[in-house]
Amino acid sequence: MTGEGRARFERIYALLRSRICLLDYPPGMRLREEDLAEEFETSRTPIRRVLARLEDEGYVRSVHGVGTMVTDIDSASLEQVYRLRVELSELIGRLSPVVPDDKTIEAFEVMRQRCEALAKAPDQRTFAQLNMDFLDLLMTLTENEPLREFSERLYYQTTRFWLKTVAGLERHEEALASETDYFLREISDIATAVSCGALETVGQVRRAHVAMSYARLKARARGDVLPDEV
């Protein structure tokens, strides 16, 4: 695959993965090669390669006689994925750390401002997109490629489940507002740590918030109402 072909592949892959994880492509939806090829103005060969990678990662599955379908969210393995995410989060500031420069520090401050704006008018899709952008920014703090690759892959595996769970809650708006406030605290703490060059603290803060996020998700799935949502 040429450099141009690789860049096109990665671009299409990233966009389709985002659509699946943002539930733009809901579970059960059929993805037609010809439609995607037309949209991206390419042949069906690179589309097949992208769909094959998405299938390897569990986002879609090929059904004989039907086509490529978006998978449903596997809640059975969710706890294992979250536990691994918790452990990997702390490694961000320890494995091949990148000392933040002024541009990086400013990027974290901009992220904090975006979350402050979101907190004034919470929106589920905007929240999910901000989370994705924040992950991308966090990964610039390490040069360890396996860590970046696995952290990203595990994150996207849990994103769909989070969105689907929150969207189905009876007190959906309260839960979303609460999660936005928690996320703002996380971004603010991490932005402060980055500005001080305390990268190990970044990993510790991230670890704590990922763990608490899953604890809240499980509580809501049981039907519990959290104290700050009463």
Disulfide bonds with the S-S distance in Angstrom:
none
